[in-house]
Amino acid sequence: MDRGEALWPQVMRVLGEIRRMEEQLDQAPELTAGSMGKPHPLLGELRKHRWLLRGLVDSAGGMAAAGAAVPDVVDLLRAEWESGG
């Protein structure tokens, strides 16, 4: 078993967690109640999970090993935010 195969179950687990957080955020208000209206706590967790996913994919060799371009995660997050997704 190579490194990519060993990491695959963890990648799938993190993807599932990201999907569940995104589904919860779709149903939740963007700001939590309180005097300052803080962002939803899941937003920070979602960001951490996306960074974790990037690290796992990089560790496994990911798409870069196949020769495909791997966009910077900050660029991906910015594009998602700007598109309203």
N, C-alpha and C positions, 0 to 999 in steps of 0.2 A: 504494500500500500504506500503510495507516495504522499507527500505533504498535502497536496491539494485534495486528495481523496479523504485524508484524515480530517481536514478542516471543513469539508463539505457539510456534515451534519450541523456543525456550529453555525455556519453561514445560513443554512436554512432556518435554524432556530431564531437567529437574530432577524432574518427577514420576516418571520412570522410575528415576532414581537413588534417590529416596526409597523407592520400592517395593522396589528391590533391597536397600537397607539394612534395611528392615523385615523382609524375608524372611530375611536373614542373622541379624538379632537374634532372630527367632522360634526359630532353631535354636541360639543361643548362650546360655551362662550369663550371668546379669545382671551378675555380678561377675567380674573377671579374677583370675587367680591372683596371689598376692603377699601380703606380710605385712599389708597393710591392706585387701585385697579391694576394689580400685578398681572403679568402674562401667565397663562395657564402653566402649571408645573410640568405637564407632559411635554411641552415644547422643548424644554431643556433636556429631558430624557430622550426625546426623539432625536435631537441633535447628537447626543452622546452615542446613541445606537447607530446612527449613520456613520459617525467617525469609526466606531468599532467595526462596522461592516467593511468600510474602506480598508482598515488595517487587516482584516481577515482575508479579503480578496487580494491585497498586496502580498500578504504572507504566502498565499497559495499560488502565487505567480499570476493569478488573475488574467484579465484580458491582455495585459501588457506582454505576457509571455506568448500570446498568440499573434502579436504584432499590431493589435488594434490600439488606437489612441485611448488613453484613460483620462477623461476630463478631471480637472481639479475639483474636489468635493465642494469647495467654497463656490466655485462657478456654478455647479449643479444646484446647490441650495439657493443661490441668488436667482438663478433662472426660474426655479420652482416658485420662489416668493414673488418674483415679478409677474409670473403668469397667473398668480392667484391660486396655485395648486399647493 
